[in-house]
Amino acid sequence: MPNSFSFMAPSLVLTFVFSFTLLAGIALKCWLSSRQIRHVGQNRGQVSAAFSGTITLPAHQKAADYTLTKARFSLLELVLSTVVLIGWTLLGGLSSLNLALLAWLDGSMGQQLILLTAFVLISSLIDLPLAWYQTFVIEERFGFNKMTLKLWLLDLFKSSLMGAAIGLPIAALILWMMNAAGSLWWLWAWSFWMGFNLLLLVIYPTFIAPLFNKFEPLEDAALKARVTALMKRCGFAAKGLFVMDGSKRSAHANAYFTGFGSAKRVVFYDTLLSKLSANEVDAVLAHELGHFKHKHIVKRIVSMFALSLVGFALLGWLATKTWFYEGLGVQPNLGAPNDALALLLFMLALPVFSFFIAPALAQVSRQHEFEADAYAVAQTSGQDLSTALLKLYEDNASTLTPDPVYVKFYYSHPPASERLARMLN
């Protein structure tokens, strides 16, 4: 019996596959969110035995309420993003925008860059009310937001300016490669993109991050000596130890490594240092050093290289197929390049399909966290790391009772119960 798809045009097959995958993804996301909401809500009234001696009921309930609020808000975001995606693709929004610009301009590089810019601006304006609500309503309600409207707008202006200054030249170069570098343009574009990402690891901590936050050298002599001794013991060399004014924007606490090669540096949020003891700071830093020791950063970069290569190769193939455009609601240009259209359609469609590999990526990330925890316990103290993590969970209002299935799809870090069970045994 012949396959029913054999009687369908390739563009109709793509429309069907895209629509089916999109609906399946929406259904799965709604089911996962409903599980999370139900599970967290059912456990809101009582602190589990594993945390009863360290987490108070009011703190537990705040974390539950914060999690539930974000989960419900994510459903609203899902509805809006789905409507916008369908509007850009199957309902012809991107095609209409492209035709309007073609009527105004020819199919030159300028027209393609304006198409990319217009798409980004329209998408950003659509997302802006949700971003404002998340910061000034949700984060404000739970005591995390420290930003003023002026600072929020200033950040928006700086990030937009930075995005244009960096993004437009990169887009222009990739579009030029698509048009001038032959059938293997995607290989050249991938090489450039990976080189740029490696360069960004070097220039971000030195030139970009200081545009948004103030970074000052760690001045606590005793803590600096402890941290330096720990890094030396672990074989890690950094350009400097810095404290970031994270409290200017949020009450959330964190610490991280940034940079690459000689530009590596350790950054502590000022909110973190105000909440943890010296031993706990050591333990948190040792966890981050565990990622370095196990080469997790290098492994992630290599994985990014491999996945990006596949993505660029796939884009190189799809960009030559008329059915790729028509199947996603776009009428391809007949007398002008379709390179910008191909880029935009690929960026719109890729998340629809890649969502289903999220559990595999999340599993790898959680395994890396377990390995980093084990390294920290070997270098410092499991008790110090556990108390530090519980303080951070409480301070960030992270729920201690997430739904197990939801965790497998979304959590890049293991739940607190699993982490503490391993490090204290």
C-alpha positions in Angstrom: 0.0 0.0 0.0 1.6 3.3 -1.0 2.4 5.9 1.7 -0.2 8.6 1.8 2.6 11.2 2.0 3.7 10.1 -1.5 0.6 11.9 -3.0 1.4 15.1 -1.2 3.6 17.9 -2.4 6.8 18.3 -0.2 5.6 21.7 1.0 2.4 20.1 2.3 4.3 17.3 4.0 6.4 19.9 5.8 3.4 21.9 6.8 1.8 18.8 8.2 5.0 17.7 10.0 5.6 21.2 11.4 2.0 21.6 12.6 1.9 18.1 14.2 5.2 18.6 15.9 4.2 22.1 17.1 0.9 20.8 18.6 2.6 17.7 20.1 5.2 20.0 21.8 2.5 22.3 23.1 0.5 19.4 24.5 3.6 18.0 26.1 4.6 21.3 27.6 1.1 21.9 29.0 1.1 18.4 30.5 4.5 18.9 32.1 3.5 22.3 33.5 0.2 20.8 34.9 2.2 18.0 36.6 4.6 20.6 38.1 1.8 22.8 39.3 -0.1 19.9 40.8 3.0 18.3 42.5 4.3 21.5 44.0 0.8 22.6 45.2 0.2 19.2 46.8 3.5 19.5 48.8 3.1 23.2 49.7 1.6 22.6 53.1 4.5 20.7 54.7 8.3 20.7 54.6 9.5 17.2 53.7 11.4 15.3 56.4 14.7 15.7 54.6 14.6 19.5 55.0 12.5 19.9 58.1 15.5 20.9 60.3 16.8 23.5 57.9 14.0 25.0 55.9 11.1 26.8 57.6 7.5 26.3 56.5 7.1 30.0 55.5 10.3 29.7 53.3 9.0 26.4 51.8 5.7 28.0 51.0 7.3 31.1 49.5 9.3 28.8 47.2 6.2 26.9 46.3 4.2 30.0 45.5 7.1 31.5 43.5 7.4 28.2 41.5 3.6 28.0 40.9 3.5 31.7 39.8 6.3 31.2 37.3 4.7 27.9 36.0 1.4 29.6 35.3 3.1 32.6 33.7 5.1 30.2 31.5 1.7 28.9 30.2 0.8 32.4 29.2 4.2 32.8 27.5 3.6 29.5 25.7 0.2 30.7 24.3 1.7 34.0 23.1 4.8 32.5 21.6 2.7 29.9 19.8 0.4 32.5 18.3 3.3 34.6 17.3 5.1 31.6 15.7 2.0 30.6 13.7 1.6 34.3 12.7 5.1 34.5 11.4 5.0 31.2 9.5 1.7 29.5 8.5 -0.3 32.7 8.5 2.2 34.4 6.3 3.4 37.2 8.5 7.1 36.8 7.6 6.1 36.5 3.9 4.1 39.7 4.1 6.9 41.6 5.8 9.4 40.4 3.1 7.1 41.4 0.2 6.4 44.8 1.7 10.2 45.5 2.0 10.8 44.2 -1.5 8.2 46.6 -2.8 10.1 49.4 -1.1 13.7 48.1 -1.7 15.2 45.8 -4.2 16.5 42.4 -3.1 19.9 43.8 -2.1 21.9 43.1 1.0 20.3 46.2 2.5 16.8 44.8 2.1 17.8 41.5 3.7 19.4 43.3 6.7 16.4 45.5 7.1 14.2 42.3 7.0 16.3 40.8 9.8 16.2 44.0 11.8 12.5 44.5 11.4 11.8 40.9 12.5 13.9 41.3 15.6 12.3 44.7 16.5 8.8 43.4 16.1 9.5 40.2 18.0 11.1 42.2 20.8 8.2 44.6 21.0 5.8 41.7 21.3 7.9 40.2 24.1 8.4 43.5 26.0 5.2 43.5 28.1 5.9 40.0 29.3 9.5 40.9 30.2 8.2 43.9 32.1 5.6 41.9 33.9 8.1 39.2 34.9 10.5 41.8 36.4 8.1 44.3 37.9 5.2 42.1 39.0 6.4 38.5 39.6 10.0 39.3 40.8 8.7 42.3 42.7 6.0 40.4 44.4 8.4 37.9 45.8 11.0 40.5 46.9 13.7 39.7 44.2 13.5 42.7 41.9 15.9 45.6 42.8 15.7 47.3 39.4 14.1 50.7 38.8 12.2 51.3 35.6 15.0 53.7 34.6 17.6 51.0 35.0 15.5 48.4 33.2 15.1 50.8 30.2 18.8 51.6 30.3 19.6 47.9 30.2 17.2 47.5 27.3 18.8 50.3 25.4 22.4 49.0 26.1 21.5 45.4 25.1 19.7 46.6 21.9 22.6 48.8 20.9 25.1 46.1 21.7 23.0 43.6 19.7 22.9 45.8 16.7 26.6 46.7 16.9 27.6 43.0 17.0 24.7 41.3 15.3 24.4 43.4 12.1 28.0 42.9 10.9 27.8 39.2 11.7 24.5 38.9 9.8 25.9 40.8 6.9 28.9 38.5 6.7 26.8 35.3 6.9 24.4 36.6 4.2 27.4 37.4 2.0 28.8 33.9 2.5 25.4 32.4 1.7 25.4 34.3 -1.6 29.1 34.2 -2.6 30.8 31.2 -1.0 29.1 28.4 -3.1 27.4 25.3 -2.0 29.6 24.9 1.0 28.9 28.4 2.4 27.5 26.8 5.5 30.9 25.3 6.4 32.6 28.7 6.1 29.8 30.3 8.1 30.0 27.7 10.8 33.8 28.2 11.1 33.3 31.9 11.5 30.5 31.5 14.0 32.5 29.2 16.2 35.5 31.5 16.0 33.3 34.4 17.0 31.9 32.4 20.0 35.4 31.6 21.2 36.4 35.2 20.8 33.3 36.2 22.8 34.5 34.1 25.7 37.6 36.3 25.9 36.1 39.7 25.3 32.8 39.3 27.2 34.2 39.5 30.8 36.6 42.3 30.0 34.6 44.6 27.7 30.9 43.6 27.6 29.9 42.6 31.1 31.3 45.8 32.7 28.8 47.8 30.6 26.0 46.4 32.7 27.5 45.7 36.1 30.3 46.9 38.3 33.1 44.4 38.9 35.5 45.2 41.8 38.4 43.1 43.1 37.6 40.9 46.1 38.8 42.9 49.0 38.2 40.6 51.9 41.8 39.5 52.6 41.0 36.4 54.6 38.5 35.2 52.0 40.8 36.0 49.2 43.6 34.0 50.8 41.2 31.0 51.2 39.9 31.2 47.7 43.4 31.5 46.2 44.7 28.6 48.2 41.7 26.4 47.1 42.3 27.3 43.4 46.0 26.6 43.7 45.2 23.2 45.3 42.9 22.5 42.4 45.3 23.6 39.8 43.2 26.5 38.6 44.6 29.8 37.5 42.4 32.9 37.1 43.2 36.4 36.1 41.4 37.8 39.1 38.7 37.4 41.8 35.9 39.9 41.4 32.7 40.9 43.2 29.7 41.9 41.0 27.0 44.3 42.2 24.2 41.8 41.5 22.1 43.4 44.2 21.6 46.4 41.9 19.2 44.3 39.9 18.1 41.3 41.9 18.2 39.6 45.3 19.2 36.3 43.7 22.7 35.1 44.6 25.2 33.2 42.5 28.9 32.7 41.6 30.5 31.7 38.4 33.6 31.4 36.2 33.8 33.4 33.0 36.3 34.0 30.3 38.6 31.7 28.4 42.4 31.2 28.5 44.2 34.1 30.1 40.9 36.0 30.5 39.4 33.5 33.0 38.1 35.1 36.2 36.0 34.2 39.2 33.0 36.3 39.9 31.0 36.4 43.1 27.6 38.1 43.4 27.7 40.6 46.4 24.5 38.9 47.5 26.2 35.6 47.7 29.0 36.8 49.9 26.6 38.5 52.3 24.7 35.2 52.9 27.4 32.4 53.0 30.1 31.7 55.5 33.7 31.5 54.4 33.6 27.7 54.5 30.4 27.7 52.4 31.9 30.0 49.8 34.9 27.6 49.6 32.4 24.7 48.9 30.5 26.6 46.3 33.7 27.7 44.5 35.0 24.1 44.7 31.8 23.0 42.9 32.6 25.4 40.1 36.2 24.2 40.1 34.8 20.7 39.7 33.3 21.7 36.3 36.8 22.9 35.3 38.5 19.8 36.6 36.1 17.4 34.8 36.5 19.6 31.6 32.7 20.2 31.5 33.2 23.6 29.8 35.4 22.1 27.1 32.9 19.2 26.6 30.0 21.7 26.3 32.0 23.8 23.8 32.8 20.7 21.7 29.1 19.7 21.8 28.1 23.1 20.7 30.5 22.9 17.8 29.1 19.6 16.7 25.4 20.6 17.1 26.1 23.9 15.3 27.8 22.1 12.4 24.8 19.9 12.0 22.5 22.9 12.1 24.5 24.9 9.6 24.7 21.9 7.2 20.9 21.4 7.5 20.3 25.1 6.9 22.6 24.9 3.8 20.5 22.1 2.4 17.1 23.6 3.3 17.9 27.0 1.9 18.0 25.6 -1.6 14.5 23.9 -1.4 11.4 25.8 -2.5 9.2 23.5 -0.4 11.1 24.7 2.8 9.7 28.2 2.3 6.3 27.3 1.0 5.8 24.6 3.7 6.3 27.2 6.4 4.0 29.9 4.9 6.5 32.0 2.9 6.6 32.7 -0.8 10.2 32.6 -1.8 11.7 35.5 -3.8 12.0 34.7 -7.5 14.3 37.5 -8.6 16.1 38.2 -5.3 18.1 36.2 -2.7 16.2 34.2 -0.1 19.1 34.0 2.4 17.6 36.2 5.1 14.2 34.4 4.8 16.1 31.0 5.1 17.8 32.2 8.3 14.6 33.5 9.9 12.5 30.4 9.0 15.2 28.1 10.3 15.5 30.0 13.6 11.7 29.9 13.9 11.3 26.2 13.1 14.3 24.7 14.9 13.0 25.1 18.5 9.8 23.3 17.5 11.7 20.1 16.7 14.7 20.5 19.1 12.5 20.6 22.2 12.2 16.8 22.0 15.9 16.3 22.6 15.8 18.5 25.7 15.6 15.6 28.2 18.9 14.1 26.8 20.7 17.5 27.1 19.3 18.1 30.6 20.4 14.6 31.7 24.0 15.3 30.7 23.9 18.7 32.5 22.6 17.1 35.7 25.3 14.4 35.5 27.9 17.2 35.3 26.4 18.8 38.4 26.7 15.5 40.3 30.3 15.2 39.2 31.1 18.8 40.3 29.4 18.2 43.7 31.5 15.1 44.2 34.7 17.0 43.5 33.7 19.8 45.9 33.0 17.3 48.6 36.4 15.8 48.1 38.1 19.2 48.2 36.1 20.8 51.0 33.2 19.5 53.0 30.0 17.9 52.1 28.3 19.5 55.1 29.5 23.0 54.0 28.3 22.4 50.4 24.9 21.1 51.6 24.3 24.1 53.9 25.4 26.5 51.2 23.1 24.9 48.6 20.2 25.0 51.0 20.8 28.6 51.7 20.9 29.4 48.0 17.7 27.3 47.4 16.0 29.2 50.2 17.4 32.6 49.1 16.3 32.0 45.5 13.0 30.5 46.5 13.7 27.3 44.5 11.2 24.6 45.2 12.4 21.6 47.1 9.6 19.4 45.7 9.6 19.6 41.9 7.7 17.0 39.8 10.1 14.2 38.8 9.0 14.1 35.2 9.2 17.9 34.9 12.7 17.7 36.3 13.8 15.3 33.5 12.7 17.7 30.8 13.7 21.1 32.2 16.1 20.9 35.1 19.8 21.5 34.2 20.6 20.9 37.9 19.4 18.0 40.0 16.8 18.6 42.7 18.1 19.5 46.1 17.0 16.1 47.6 19.1 14.2 45.1 22.1 16.4 45.4 22.1 16.3 49.2 21.5 12.6 49.4 24.6 11.9 47.3 27.0 14.4 48.9 26.1 13.4 52.5 26.4 9.7 52.0 
